[in-house]
Amino acid sequence: MTMISNIPHSAAAVPTGRRVAAALGNFINNWLTAWIAHQERQAARKMLFGFNDRQLRDIGISRSQIDYVVDHSGKRD
């Protein structure tokens, strides 16, 4: 008697090494994306803190709002 197995192409059929490599790649990609975003926020803070009060008023923010504006500039409600 011959047993035929019909295992679909799923995560169970992928070798463990590939899953680990994929997970590691995703982790590195996510970390790098977060690091780049952090660097961009730091650069924006540095630039805005370099503005004088009149320049900040011209763009519609006060010095006390810089951190909030930078942290929430790319988020949509």
N, C-alpha and C positions, 0 to 999 in steps of 0.2 A: 504494500500500500504506500503510495507517494502522497506526501502532504504538501499542498501548495499554499504559500502564504501570500496574501494580498495586502501587504503593508503599504499604506499610502505614503507619498512623499511628504513627510511632516518633520517636525522637530525631532521625533524619535529616530528617524532615519539618518539624521545628520550626525556625523562623528563628533565626539566630545571636543576634540581639538579645535574644530571649526567653530563650535559654539563658544568656546572660551576665547578664541581669537576675535570673534565678532563682538562679544561682550567687552573685551578689552579695547577694541577699536571704538566702540560706542562710548565707553568711559572716557577715553582720551579725547575724542571729538567733543563731547559735552564739556569736559574740563577746559579745553582750549577755547571753545566758544564763550564760556563764562569768563575766562581770563581776559580775552580780547574785549568783551563788553565792559569789564571792570577798568581796563586801561583806557578805554574811550571815555568812561564816566570821569575818571581821574583827570584826563586832559581837559574835559569840558569844565570841571570845577576850577582847575588852575587858570584857565582862560577867563572864566567869569569873575573869579576873585581878583583878577588883574584889572578888571574894569573899574572906573571910578563910579561914584553914585549917580552922576548924571547919565552916563552910558547905560547903566543898569535900568534907570528910570525910562530911558528911551526905548528899551526893549520890553518894558512892562513888568520888571521884577525888582524886588529890593534885595539887599545883601543877605538878609535873613532867610530869603526864599531860595537861595542858590542850591543848597543841598536837596531840597524837595523837588525843585524843577529838574535837576539833573537826574535824580533817582526815578522820577515819574515821566520823563520826557517821551519814552517810547511805548508807554503803556496806554491801552485804550480801555475806557470804562464801558 
